[in-house]
Amino acid sequence: SLWELKTIAYSSGGFRGQRKQAWAVLLGIDTREQSRVLCENVEDVKEGRVVQADVQRSCYSWDIHTRLPDSKREHMRADLRAVIVSVIKRHEGKMTYFQGLHDIALVFLEVSKDVHLATLMTERFALYYISDYLCWSFDQGLLPLTDSLGLLVRHVDPEVGNFFDSVGMPMHFAVPWVLTLLSHTLHGYEQVVRMFDCLLCSHPATILYFCCAMIVKHRTALLEAEQDMASVHHFLQSLPWDSETVDSLAPEVLRLQKIFSPEKFTKSLRTVRLPPTSPMLNYPFQWLRNAQIQSVPAARAVQDAPIYWSRLRFVLAKQRWGLLQAAGLASCAAIIAAASRNDLFVEVASAVVTWTLRTLPVF
């Protein structure tokens, strides 16, 4: 069950030797399913040059890559390129590559040791966990999440929140943390995969809780810093992530989530306009809704991903309008059909339908 896997993930060492199997289960993937034909040509995607440049810089970030033979590094880069291009190409028109996706895809490639399974994992993760970055602009997708981090800090530690307010501190320092789920910030491979152990069995807001836990843990030094934006920004960007362990931060994350649960946190975000497809608004995902986690075929997972929902399905699924409005729209449609010869009825019904449609979210 999800609860059992989460207990293991947040325990010392996490999934250890069972990581590949555990991650596949948490992503609702049947490891016997093969991904579709891989696309390896970077020219097949609009951002091909950026992908190529990022891939060429990859396989150096973590400690396990320090003594990697050049031949193996190049082979891994070729697989990484195939994973990224395949995912972006399959969802062309919906997804746009962002710098940092290569770090996330490399995590799945290292754990799975299989380019096809890594592609399935990356695709599922892209559809359900990081669609804010892939499917929306920086201003619409990422900045609302960093703004949400500020609200979370203010709630769990008002003194630190007031300090940020007094400095006029935007949360842009957290962009690389949130964008790559710390996979680029952390340089120890074991810490990176331990982070993903926790994230994959938790609410999508959990990355914000890890960032918040790190800030709160260093609150004393932060509050003693010079109260100007440049100094505070430098302090926060210099937080010693590599000297911390996920095992030490995980209990603090669980403590913060007891104080302010991700569900309550998400509902409190009235001043932050998250995209309607945001993972934070659409959790739990389909394979996590029952007592036992069930695998979902890739084709169905794509069809059911929020970024592929129709406008009407979104409204009905998320209940963005009340029952009265829904009934009103249906009634108006019936009136128009039944009284089409009565100009007054048609005019009134059309006005109510127009008003109701204006309440639908625009995206």
CORMOQUI-V400766 format. One line per field, one symbol per residue. ss: DSSP state (2 for helix, 1 for strand, 0 for the rest). phi: phi as a letter, one per 40 degrees, with the letter a starting at -180 (. if undefined). psi: psi as a letter, one per 40 degrees, with the letter a starting at -180 (. if undefined). A space follows every 10 residues. Layout:
# CORMOQUI-V400766
ss->???
phi->???
psi->???
This chain:
# CORMOQUI-V400766
ss->0222222220 0000022222 2222220000 0000000000 0222000222 2222220000 0022200002 2222222222 2222222222 0100100000 2222222222 2200222222 2222222200 2222000222 2222222222 2222220222 2222222000 2222222220 0000000022 2222222222 0000022222 2222222022 2220000022 2222222000 2220022222 2222222220 0222222000 0000000022 2000022200 0000000222 2222022200 2222222200 0022222222 2222222200 0022222222 2222222000 000
phi->.cccccdcdc cdggcfcbcd cccccccgbc ccccccdcbb ccccbccdcc dcccccccgb cbcccdbccd cccccccccc cccccccccc bcgbbbdbch ccccccdccc ccfacccccc cccccccbbb cdccbbcdcc bcddccccdc ccdcccadcc cccdcccgcc ccccdccccb fgccccbcdc ccccccdccc bbddccdccc cccccccbcc cccccccbdc ccccdccbdc dcccbccccd ccccccccca cdccdccccc cbccdccddc cbcccdcbcb dbcbcbddcc ccdccdcbcc dcccccccfc bccccccccc ccccccccbc cbdccccccc cccccccccc cba
psi->idddddddde ihdbebeedd ddddddefhh eehiiihihe hdeeidfddd ddddddeife dideedfhid dddddddddd dddddddddd fhedihhihd dddddddddd ddfhdddddd dddddddddf ddddeiiddd dddddddddd ddddddgddd ddddddefhi fddeddddde feeddhehdd ddddddddde eiideddddd dddddddfdd ddeeihgidd ddddddeehg deeiiddddd dddddddddg iddddddefd ehgiidehdd efiiideeei dhhhihiddd dddehdeeii dddddddefe iidddddddd ddddddddfe ehdddddddd dddddddeei ih.
